Amino acid sequence: MNTITDRLNFLDNKSHDEGNMNLAVHNEGEWSGTQSNYSAFNDAGVECETGEFLYGMVRLLKPQNILETGTHWGIGASYMGMACKDNGLGHVDTYEFLSEIHQVAKRRIERLELTGEVSTHLQDVGTLTPAHQYQLMFLDTEPQTRFGELVRFFDYLAEGGFVFIHDLHRHMHQIHTEGHEFAWPYGKIPFPMQQWVQSGQLRPFHFSTPRGLTGFYKVSPDDYKWGNQA
Ligand SMILES: C[S@@+](CC[C@H](N)C(=O)[O-])C[C@H]1O[C@@H](n2cnc3c(N)ncnc32)[C@H](O)[C@@H]1O
């Protein structure tokens, strides 16, 4: 077993899922009829490499609290939960508003013996007021609601913490797409988000993954202050 993906796949397949939802690794290009250097368990969740990146982020940051919006079948939550388990600390709160889908993720988290590390909540994140600060957030509901989630949850992101938006390319979707309004499907960047980036409170960075991944670092008061030092 070489990668955390191999481990996740192995553990998930150790027992049969009653709804035939055990994991299987595919080429990421399968859904678009292409060959990709990336792999994926399905076309809705994170690519395996993005999952491995999230696993690595959690191993490195050792966050106490992680928020995921949009659980789907629990792929991202499983990678992050496995990292919490390997860290011996940390907890993932993941939110899904469709009951059947939530059940699939819940069974997976149970099968992987991650119930101590991952709470699968059946709730619309539109109604969520977080109970504490999160050191890591992963926003993965519908594209049109993810900027809004960043704005709503900004105060709950710890200083020095990271928030990632999945399926978001470096152009931030601030482009024209034929047959759609400008900035489809994300919508225009909300004013507070623009302000936080322009004032240096949030620092964006991008990864050229097949589905897109954009991160923001929330600066810490302890960070070195760059200026015109003599
Ligand atoms: C892209 S998938 C999430 C994939 C998941 N993060 C993974 O890695 O496997 C989006 C999921 O978000 C759910 N969703 C969309 N809007 C939501 C909302 N407002 N509250 C909770 N869940 C939502 C959808 O039902 C869908 O299952």
The ligand as an SDF file (V2000), in Angstrom:
LIG
                    3D

 27 29  0  0  0  0  0  0  0  0999 V2000
  -19.5150   18.6980   -4.7220 C   0  0  0  0  0  0  0  0  0  0  0  0
  -20.4260   17.7320   -3.6150 S   0  0  0  0  0  0  0  0  0  0  0  0
  -19.3500   17.6030   -2.2180 C   0  0  0  0  0  0  0  0  0  0  0  0
  -18.2390   16.5980   -2.3940 C   0  0  0  0  0  0  0  0  0  0  0  0
  -17.5050   16.2280   -1.1190 C   0  0  0  0  0  0  0  0  0  0  0  0
  -16.9010   17.3680   -0.5090 N   0  0  0  0  0  0  0  0  0  0  0  0
  -16.4920   15.1420   -1.3640 C   0  0  0  0  0  0  0  0  0  0  0  0
  -15.2780   15.4360   -1.3720 O   0  0  0  0  0  0  0  0  0  0  0  0
  -16.8840   13.9850   -1.5350 O   0  0  0  0  0  0  0  0  0  0  0  0
  -21.6280   18.8860   -3.0540 C   0  0  0  0  0  0  0  0  0  0  0  0
  -22.5980   18.3730   -2.0120 C   0  0  0  0  0  0  0  0  0  0  0  0
  -23.0960   19.5040   -1.2940 O   0  0  0  0  0  0  0  0  0  0  0  0
  -24.4460   19.2980   -0.9920 C   0  0  0  0  0  0  0  0  0  0  0  0
  -25.0240   20.6390   -0.7400 N   0  0  0  0  0  0  0  0  0  0  0  0
  -25.3100   21.6000   -1.6550 C   0  0  0  0  0  0  0  0  0  0  0  0
  -25.7780   22.7050   -1.0510 N   0  0  0  0  0  0  0  0  0  0  0  0
  -25.7740   22.4480    0.2870 C   0  0  0  0  0  0  0  0  0  0  0  0
  -26.1470   23.2010    1.4320 C   0  0  0  0  0  0  0  0  0  0  0  0
  -26.6180   24.4490    1.3240 N   0  0  0  0  0  0  0  0  0  0  0  0
  -26.0160   22.6260    2.6470 N   0  0  0  0  0  0  0  0  0  0  0  0
  -25.5370   21.3610    2.7750 C   0  0  0  0  0  0  0  0  0  0  0  0
  -25.1910   20.6000    1.7160 N   0  0  0  0  0  0  0  0  0  0  0  0
  -25.3000   21.1290    0.4820 C   0  0  0  0  0  0  0  0  0  0  0  0
  -24.9900   18.5700   -2.2130 C   0  0  0  0  0  0  0  0  0  0  0  0
  -26.1680   17.8730   -1.9150 O   0  0  0  0  0  0  0  0  0  0  0  0
  -23.8210   17.6670   -2.5900 C   0  0  0  0  0  0  0  0  0  0  0  0
  -23.9520   16.3890   -2.0150 O   0  0  0  0  0  0  0  0  0  0  0  0
  1  2  1  0
  2  3  1  0
  2 10  1  0
  3  4  1  0
  4  5  1  0
  5  6  1  0
  5  7  1  0
  7  8  2  0
  7  9  1  0
 10 11  1  0
 11 12  1  0
 11 26  1  0
 12 13  1  0
 13 14  1  0
 13 24  1  0
 14 15  1  0
 14 23  1  0
 15 16  2  0
 16 17  1  0
 17 18  1  0
 17 23  2  0
 18 19  1  0
 18 20  2  0
 20 21  1  0
 21 22  2  0
 22 23  1  0
 24 25  1  0
 24 26  1  0
 26 27  1  0
M  CHG  2   2   1   9  -1
M  END
$$$$
